[in-house]
Amino acid sequence: MLILSLKEGHDGGITAIEDGKLLFALEAEKDNYPRYDRLTAEVIARAAGMLDRIPDVVALGGWVKGLNSIEPQTRTGYFGVGEGAVSDEEGTFFGKKVRYFSSTHERSHIYTSLGMAPRATGQAYYSLVWEGSIGSFYRIDEKGNATHLKHVLADPGNKYAYLFALADPGFPVGTGLFRYNDAGKQMALTGFADKGPITAEEKETIDFILKQEQIILNLSKDKMDWSHIYNKGVDSQEYRNTAAKHSQAIFNMFHDYAASHMKEGLPLLISGGCGLNCDWNAQWRESGLFESVFVPPCPNDSGSALGTGIDAQWFYTGDATIDWSVYSGEDFVEDVEPDPAKYEVRPLVHAEAARYIEQGNIIGWARGRYEMGPRALGNRSILAAPFTEETTVRLNTIKRREGYRPIAPIALEEDAHKWFEGSVVDPYMLYFNKVTSDQLKAITHIDGSARTQTVTRERNPHIVDLLEAFRDITGFSVLCNTSLNNNGRGFINRTSDLIEYGEKHGLDGYVINDKFVTPRKA
């Protein structure tokens, strides 16, 4: 059975699953398109070119006729798990009879995490979906049926990010306004918070936001001009202290329900955009409430097309589990050759690249197929040595982003315990760890944490070769790893964009598939 699945709306994507194996997962923003882009004709055409036959099933994720979850629905719509949350009908696709499947956006998140979790036949799970609009727990039985347990908080992701907008004088007054990257910035800024008990002012602001029954995007920020952080600035200590306590208050609402009502000790599956919050993920893993915790690399809407495809597979076959790799995007496109008058091009030798990085050079690393989800995991990465604060400053300058944003490390999984403690095994950069070495200044956030990715030879042999070579030189199998993208754009995926980016923003070299490219010396 070949299933082609599409997700409309922001973070649009298209995936194909054949007989339980993921063939590809393409995202509208990748290949230097705007972040959070809608599904485009270009992406659909490229996906069609990767298939050799008409699909048996076309799976269309339920969505809305607009950008907001309160808009009129399309197909099965945004919300719902049980009756009416799935549809199946006959139709035609390029003249061939196919099944048209649809399930709600809510289900797409549930089945993303279920289908991507390690296979465990006959296993029941708890599921948590927390994203911009949905904040609920579910129980998935041994056959894969999902049942809603508790709606804990409406708009958890939007309420989390609302605090950033409230403090930012550059965020305008009005309703229906939203910036997708505020949540990630706030996650970084909570690391700057002073420890201490919650104040009366902080509690008043946090409680007001969390108790809102209306959709939080319909609350214009000027309705909270009484708050102690209103337009105070995200660089203010008052905001940063409040942000950390706001974050913990949201987590505690979900944790308290789970501790009181979810007593079976089942594995927990996490999905929705809040699954990208590394602090919360680490707290779930360390809570002791669950046998294990699994977060897929695409828990936000970048995984929704895949989740709908998995839901369709489960609907027609009774089996949700798929065989997948995080590197399921498109191959890197070598559309031009680097100018031989400006660049020296030779076969990639990992020891040479490692020495080049050790000498202080920063390179763009583009090999194979791009990663699914928003995190660069070693195929579309900017890599640098991890030892100096100056490297952090330079990387943030290259990325054209705020100086408070931390730089993540990529590390050999077998060595990670030497440099980090906490949720050390982390293939998809989804947990915070504590850095235990004072020599890794470039990847250590102000609170001593790092968002580590760990790699093995099975998952990414070329990055392992590079890390081993770097270890031979420095004693450390750790590098700085940040995403290879223009600010506000998805991953770079062709040589022309890569060279233009590097020349404009100051990269010192490139790995392009099996070639090592460096500027010629004057």
N, C-alpha and C positions, 0 to 999 in steps of 0.2 A: 504494500500500500504506500503510495506517494501522497504526502500531505503538503500542500503549499499554504502557508499561513501569513496573513497580513494584519498589521496594526496601524490604524489611521490616527490622526491627532499628533500631538507633540511626541517626540521620541519615536517617530514612525520607523517601522522595520518590516522585513519580510524574511521568512525562514522556510526551509524545506526539510522534511523528515521522511526517510524511506525505510520501511521495515524496521523501525526502531532506532535508526541511526540518523543523527543530525548531519545533513549535507552542507548547509551553510546557514549563516545568520547575518544578514546585511542590515545596516542601519542607515537611515537617511542622512545623519550628520557626518558619517565617515567619508573620507576622501575630500577633506577640506571644505565641507558644506557647513552651514550655520549649526551651532549646537542646538539640540532639541528640535531639529527640523521635522516637518511633516514628511510623510512618504511621498516621494517624487516619481515622476514617470521615468527619469533616468535610472533610479534604483530598481524599479520594477522591470525595466528592460534588461538591465544587467543580470538580475536574478533569473529571468526567463532564459537568458543565454547560457546559464549554468545548468539547465535541465535538458535532458534528452528525450523527454516525453511529456504529454499532458498529465497533470496530476489526477489522482482518483478522488481526492477531497480538496476543496478550497475552503479554508477556515478563515472566517472574518471575525476579528475580535469586536465585541460589543463596544460602542463608543457613544459620543454625543455629537450633535450638529453644531459644533463650536469648540471653544477652548476650555469651557468651564463645565464641571460635572453637573450643574443644574440645567444645562441646555437640553433640548429635546433629544431623545435617544435615537441611535441607529441600531438596527438589528436587535440584539438582546440587551443592549444598553450598558450602563456603567455598574450598577449595583445589583446584588442578588447572588445567591448560591444554590437555592433549591428550585422549587417549581417555577418554570418560566425562564430560568437562567441559561438554558441550552435550547438551541433549535437545530433541526436537521431536515433538509428538504432536497429534492432532486432539482437539478438545473443543468445548464450546458456551459461549457468553457471551451472556446474555440471549436465549437461544433461537436464536442464530445460530451456525453452524459457524465456528470459528476455529482457527488454529494456536496451540498453547501452546508457547512457547519458554522454555527456561531455560539459563543458563550460570553458571559458578561466580563467586563474588565476586572471585576473583583475575582472571578474564577481564574483569569489569566495569571494573576499573581500566585494564587494558591498552587496551581498546577505547574508553574515554572519551577518552584522549589521542590515539589514532589517528584517531577520527572527527572530533575537534574541531581537529586540526592542519590547517594550510593545505593545500588540495588539491594533491597532487603524484602524478599517475597514474603507476603503475609504479615508485614509490619504495620502497625497502627502508628499514627503521628499526631502531635499537636501542630497547628499551623498558626502563625501570626502574620497578618497583613497589616502593615502600617505604612501609609503613604500620605500624599497631600490631603485626600478626602476621607479615606477609610482607616479605621483603627480598631481591628477586631481579632479575636481568637476563634479557632475552629478545631474540630477533631476530625481526622481523616481515618476511616476504618481500614481494616485489613484488605478490603477490596478496592480502595481508592475513592470511596464516597466521602465527600466533604460535608460536614454539618456545622452550622454556625453555633458558636458557644456564647460569645458575649461581645457586644459593641462597647468598647471601653471608653473611647474618646473620638469625637468627630474632628476631622481636619488636623490630625496630629502633626503631619509634616508642615502644613500651612501655618499652624499655630506656633510651631517651633521657629519657622523663618520670620514670622510676623514681628518678633522682637527686634530683629536686625533692622527691618524697615522702620520700626517705631523710633529707633535710636538714630537712624541715618537721616540727617537733614536734607540729603539729596534725593530721598524717596518722596514722591509727591503725595499730596492729599488727594483722596478720591477712593472710589470703590472699584473692585474688580481688577486691581493692580497686583502684579506679582513678578518677581525676578527669580528665575530658576536657580541661580548660583548663590543666593543669599544663605541657604542652609549650610553649604559647604564652607563658606567664609566664617559663619558663626561657629561651626564645629572647631575651626582653627583657633578662633578667638577665645573660646572657653578655656583653652590652655593657659591664658594669661590671667585667669581669675585668682583673686586672693581667697584663701580658705577662711572660713568663719561661718557663724550661724546666719540664717536668713534674717534680714531686717524687716521691719514693718512695711517700709516702702516697697521693698522687693516683693514681699508676699502679696501686697495689694495689687501690684502690676501683674504678677504671674497668675494669681487667682482670677483676676478679671478676664484675662485672655483665655484661660483654660475653661472657664465656666460659660463662655459664649455659646449659645445654642444656635444662633444664626451662623451662616457660612462666614468664616473669619475674613474672607476676601471682600465681603460686603460691609466690613467695619472700617470706615475711613480712619486713618491714623489720628486725625485731629480730634476724634472723639475720645482720645486718650491723652490730650494735651496736659492733663493733670499729672501724668506719670513722671516720676523723678528722672526717667531716661528719655523723655520725649525730645527728639532732635538733639540729644546730648552729644552724639558722635560715637561711632563704633570704636574710636581710639580712646574713649573715656574709660577709666577704671570702673565707674559705676555701672556702665553697660556690661562690661566684660564679667564683672561679678554677678550681675543679675542673669546674664546669659547662661552661666554655668549652673545656677540654681534652677533656672527655667528648664534647662535640659534634664536635670535630675528629677524635677517634679513630674515631667512627662513620663520618663522611664518608670518612676515609682508607681504611677497609676496602673501601668500594665503589669509590673512586677507584683504589686500587691494583690491584684486579681489572680494572677497565676499561682502565687504562693497559697492563696486561700482556697482555690477551686480546682486547680489542675494537679491532681494528686497521684496520677498513674505513673509519673516518671518517664513518660514516653519521650522519644526524640522530638526536638522542636525544629520546625522548618520556618525560616524567616524570609519574607519577601515584602515588596513595596519599597519606595524610595528611602524610607527610614532605615532600611537594611544596609544602606551605605554609611550609617553613623557608626564609626568604629568603636566609640566609647560604649554605646549601647550594646553592640554585639559582644564586646569583651565582658560586659556585665552579665549578659545572658549566659555566656559560656561558663563564667565563674560562679553563677548563682547556685549551682547544685540542684536546681529544680528539675533538670531534664537529663535523660540518659546521654544525649549529645545535642549539639546545635549545628545546623547546616544553613549557610547563607550562600546562594548561588552568586556567580560573578556579575550577574545582570538582574539584581533584585528590583530595580526601578522599572520604568516603562520601557527601557531598552530591551527588556526581556519579555515584554507582553506578547509580541507576535509568537515567540517560541512557546510561551505558556498556553496560548490558544491552540497551537498545533499539538502540544502535548495533551491538552484536554480532549481534542478530537481523536487522537490516537487511543486514549483511554476509553472514550465513548464507543469507538468501533471495535476495539480489540480486547478491552478489559485490562490492558497493561499500560501504565503511565510512564514507566522508566525508559529513558533513551540513553544511547551511547553517544557521548559528545566530547568535544574538545573546546577549551576556551578560545583557541585560535581557529575560529570557524568563519571569519570574515573573508574578504577577497585578498588574493595575492597582491603583493606590492608590484606596482606597474612601473617598469623601466621604460618610460616614454621618450627619454632623451639620454644622451651620453654626456657625462660631465666634460666641460671644455678642456681638452688636453693641454691647452696653453696655460690654463689656470690650476689644473688639478693633476695630481699623480694618482693613477688608478692601478691597483694590483690585487691579486687574490688575497682574501682575508686570511690572516694568520693571527689567531687569538692572542698569542703571546705578544705580538707586535702591537695590537690594539690595546691590550692591557697596559703595556709600558707607556704608550701614548697617553692614556688616561691618567696613569700614575704621575706623569710629568705635568699635570695640571690642565690638560686639554679636555674639552667638553665635546662629545660627539652625538650626532643623531644616528640611531640604530634602527634600521627598517629591514626586517627579514620576514619572508613567508607571509602568512595570512594574518590580517589584523585581529585583535582581540574583540570578543563580544563584551558589551557593557562599557562603562565609562572609564575604567582604570587601565592604564598602560601596564602591561604585564610582561614586557620583555621582547615584544615584536614591533612596537611603535613607541620607542622610548628615547629620551635624552639621558645619557649616562655620563657620570662624572665621579671623580674620587670623593670619598665621604668625609674628609678629615678637617676641613676648615670652614669657619663661618663665612669667609669671603666667597666660597663656592656657593653657599646658599644664596647670598646676595646676588651673585652673578646669574645663577639659574633663574631666580625670580625676575631679574632684569630681562633675560632672554625671553622668558614666558610673558613679560609685560603684565605682571600681577603684583599684588600688594606684598610688601616685605614681611608681613606677619604670617604669610602662608608657609607651612612646613614643606620640606622635601622628603619624599619617602625613600626608604632603602629597599634594595633587592638583595637577597642573601641566599647562599647555599643552605638548603634546609638542614643538611647534616651538621653544619657549623653554627646554626642560628642561636643555639643555647649559649654559645660563648659570648654573644654580644647583646642578647635580649632576654627578658624574662616576661612571662605572662602567656598570652595565646600565641606561642611561638610558631607553630605550624599553621601557615596562612598562605595558601597558593594564590589567593585572589585579592590580597591587600584589603581586608575587611575588618581587621581588629587592631586595637592599639596594644603595643607592648612597651615595657620600660627598657630604656637603653642602659646597659650596665658598663659600657666602656666610655671613658671620657675622651677618647681619641676620635670618636665618630661625631664630631661637632656639626658637620653639614646636614646630618639627618636626624639630629636630636632637637625636638621642639622645646620650647621654653619650660614646659612642665616635665621634661625628661622622657617624653613618650616618642614613639615612632610608629608609623603605619607600615609595617613590614610586609613585604612579599617574599615568600620562601619558594625556591625552585629546586627541582630534581632533574636528573638527566632524562628521565622518562617524559617529563612534561616539556622541557625546553633545553635540549642538549647543547645548543650553541651558546646560550647564556651561561650554562654551567661551565663550558670550556673557557669562556671569558673570565668568570669568577674564579675558577681554579688557577688560571694564569695570573690573575691579579693577586690571589693569595700567595702564589709562589714568589711574587715580587715584594709584597707589603706585609704578609702575614694575616691580612684581612680578606675574607671572601664576601665583601659587602661593597656595593656601589650605590651612589645616588641614582634614582630612577624617577623621572617625571615624564609626563606624556608629551609625545611629539606632535604638537598641534599649534596652530595659530590661535591667539586669544579669541575666544568666542566661536571657534570652529572645531569640527571633529578631527580625528587623526589624519595626518598627512599620509597619502597613499600612492604618490607617484613622484618620480625623480625630479621632474620640473618644479613641483611645489617645494620639495625638500631643499633643493639647491637655492631656490629663491629665498626660502625661509632662513636657511643658514647664513647666506650672505647678508641678509637684512638685519638679522638679530645676533650674529656673532658666534655661530657654531664653528668649531675648529676642525671638524672632519665628519665623515659619514661612513657607516657600514650599510651598503645597499646589497641585500641578499648575500652573495658570497664574495663581494668586492669591498676593499678598504680604500677609501677616497680621502686624500688630504691635500691641502693647498700646496702648490709648488713654492719653494723658498725663493725669495727675490734674489 
